[in-house]
């Protein structure tokens, strides 16, 4: 029986930090930038700041469901071939998708990430010449 995909303790700590940071940034983006009435009125009036650019980009990505689709694609790839880097990317996209109105696809991606932990770990490539 091959070993399961299981991040080490150090990798798990990084994954926890990435998850919290993505959800925290998504909460900030949603409630302090996108849904803030004063910021919306100022940006619609023509204000050119980083806040207005963040609002514009966040709304454009949110309207098209990009966060959910990216989370789902990364989670499917993680399920097929589990590795920590792709798992972290999918986890960050899930955090953004769940908070920024892409909960359907991001929720499915979260379920796939949990399933990827039950998959066998990828076998390391043998060195050439052996």
N, C-alpha and C positions, 0 to 999 in steps of 0.2 A: 504494500500500500504506500503510495507516494505521499510525502508531507503536504499538508494543507498550506494555502497562502495565509501567512500570519505575519504581520509586521512586527519587528522587534520593539522593545520598550522605547528606545530612542525614536524610532520611526512613528510609533503610536503617539508619543508626545508632540511631535511635529504635526501629525494629522489632527490632533485635538486643537492645536493652535491655529492651524489653517481653517478648520471648521468654524471656530469661534470668530476668527477675523473676517471670514467671508459673510457670516450672518450679521456680525456687528456692522460691517461696511454697508451691507444691504439695508439694514435698519436705518442707518444714517442717511443713505441715499434716498430711501423711500420717504421717511418722515421729516427730514430736515431740508431736503432739496426738492424732491419731486412734488410732494403733497403740501409743501409750505406755501401758503397763499401769497405772502409778501414777496417771496422769492419768485414765484410764478408771475406775479404782476410786473415785477421789475424786469424780469427776463423778456416777457412779452412786449414790454415798452422799448426794448432795444438795448438793454444793458449788456455789455460785453465783458464778462468776467469768467473765471474758471468755474464758478458755481453755475452759471448759465450754460456753459459748455457741458458740464457734468449732467445737468438736468436734461439738456437736449439729447445727448448720447444715451443716457439712461432711459428716457422715454422712447427713443427710436428702437433700442434693443428690446425694451419691454413690450412694445406694441406688436412686434414680430415674433415674440416668444423665443428669442435667441437663447436666453439663459436655460430654459427648459430643454430645448433641442440639443444644446451643447452638453448639458448634464446627461441627457439620455444617451447621446452618442459616446461620450467618454465612459459611461457606466457599462454600456454594451461591450466596448473594447476591453474594459477591465474584466468583465465576466469571461470574455474569450481568452484573453492572455493577461492574467493578473500580475501587476507590478505596482510598486508603491508610488511612483511618480504619477502614473496615470490615475491611480486611486485618489491621490491628493488633488489632482486637477478636477476630477469628477466630483469630489467632495466639496470643493470650492464652488463649482458651478451649481451643485444641488443647493447649497446655502443661499446663493444669490437667487436661484429660481424659486425656492420656497417662499421667500419674503417678497419678491418682486412680481407677483401675480402669475407665475408660471408653475403653480403648485401641482397640477395634474402630471405634467411630464417630469418635473423634478421629483415628485413623490415616487413615480415609477422608477426613476433613476436611483433613488435612495434604496428602494427594495432590491434592485439589481446589485448595488454595491454590497448590501448585506449578503446576498447570494454569492458574490465573488469571494467572500471570506471562506466559503465552504468548498471552493474549487481547489484542485491540486496546484501546488506551486509549479512554476515553470522550471524545467530542468536546466541547469547551467550548461552552456555550450562546452564540449570537450575542447581542450587546446589542440591546435593543429599538429598533425603528426602522430597522434595517438589513436 
